[in-house]
Amino acid sequence: MKPIFHSLLLILLTGLASPLRADQTSEASAVRAADDARIAAMRSPEKAALEAIFSDQLRYAHSSGVVDTKASFVEILTSGKTKYLGYDHLEREFTFPAPGIALMSGKARIQAESAKGKMDSVLSYLAVWKEEGDQWKFLAWQSCRLPVEEAKP
């Protein structure tokens, strides 16, 4: 009797897992689109677009260790104090640890310019997206520069 029970359980779990994968694929597509919009807004900063995509609780920890809030990050982008010149994902993966929460991790080559000079680095990052109402909002970012030998995809 046990082999039959195990077979039925496997069939049931396989049937239940398919809709979850479809939902996560749909969610990943939605978060990927939101992230593409975030990158576009950071490269051509307009206050309204940035405020629409960033969560009010945004915590943006740069690879330099500087941490920005939504207000301070919007200000440095719209004032031109920091300019994102290039932003290319080398790796980008999504996981969904809880309803309405998406973790995005990967590597990105980011080119930026600020009063401190130009940056052209490959960063490893972890970002958090949160579903607020019917929109995915950018909640948190933490990154670090990779050594040159690890920067290759």
N, C-alpha and C positions, 0 to 999 in steps of 0.2 A: 504494500500500500504506500510506503514512503516514496518510491520512485515516481508513482503517479502524482502524489502531492507535490513533489519537487517540480515535476514537469508542468503541472497546472500553475504553480506559483511563478515559475519562470515565464510562462506564456502571459500571465496576468501582469507581471511587472514589465515585460517587454511592451505590452499594449499600453500601459500607463505611461511609460517613458517617452513614447513617440510624441504625444501632444506636448509634453514638457520641452522636448527638444525643439519642436516647431515654435513654441512660445519664446524660448530663449533665442532662437534664430531671429525671430521678429524683433525682440527686444534689442538684440545686438545690432541689428540693422538700424533701429531707431537711435540708439546711443552713438553708433558710428556716424550717422548723419548729424547728430547734435555736436559731436566732436569736430567734424569737418566744418560746421558753422562756427564753432568756437575759434578754430584756427584762422578761418577767413576773417572773423571779427578782430582777432588779435593783430593780424597783418595789415588790415585797413580799419583802424580803430574809430568806431563811432560809439559815443556814449550809450545811446539807446540799445544798440545791438549787443554791446558788452553786458549791460545791466540785465538784458533779457535772458542771456545764456548763463550768467553767473548766479549761483545761489547767494542769498543774503548772508549766509554763514560761510562764504568762501574762505578757505585757508590755502594760500598758494606759497609753498616753500620752494624757493628757487634753489638751483644747484649750488649757489654761493652761500646758502644758509639764511639769506634774507627772507622774511616771511611777510606776505601781504594779505590784507583783507580785501573784500570786494571793493570798498571805497578807495583804498590806496592803490590797488592794482588798476582799476579803471582810470584813476588819475594819472598814473605814470604812463599808461598806454595812450590816453587821449591827449596828454600834454606833449607827447613825443620824447619824454625822458628815456623811454625804452622803446625801441622799434624792432619788431620781429621781421626779419628780412627773408628768412627761409625756414620752413618747418616741414620736414619729411619723416613720416613714420617708416622705420625699418622693420619693426615688429609692433603689432597691436593686437592684444587679445582681451576678451571680455569674459568675466564670470559674474554670476548673480547669486551672492551669498544669502540674500534675504529679499523679500518682495520690495520693489521700489528702490533697490540699491544695486549699482553696477560698479564693479572694479575693472579698471582698464589698466593693463600693464604692458610694458614693452620697451622698445628703444626708439629714439628719434634723433635725427640730425637737426639741430636748431642753430640758426644763424641770427644773431641779434646785435644791436648796437645801443650803447648807453654812454653816459658820461664817463664810465670806467673803461670804455673802449669797445672793441668788437669781440664778439664771441662766435666761434664756429666749432661746436662740440657735438659729440654723440652722447646722449644722456640715457640712462636707464631710469624709468619712472613708474610710479604707481599713482593713479588718479581715481577719484571716487565721483560717481554721478549719482544723483538722487532724483527720483521722480517726485516732482512737486506739482500737484494738480494733474494736468494732462501733458506736462512737459518735463523732459530730462534737463536738470540743472547741474552745472559744474560745481561740485562741492569742495574738492580738495585735490592738491597736486603736491607730490614730493619727488624730487629727482636728484640724481648725482651724476657727475661726469664720469665717463668710463675711460680707463687707460686706452691708449691708441690700439694696442693689440686686442683688446676686448671689444672695441667699437665696431669691428667688422661684423656684418650680419651673418 
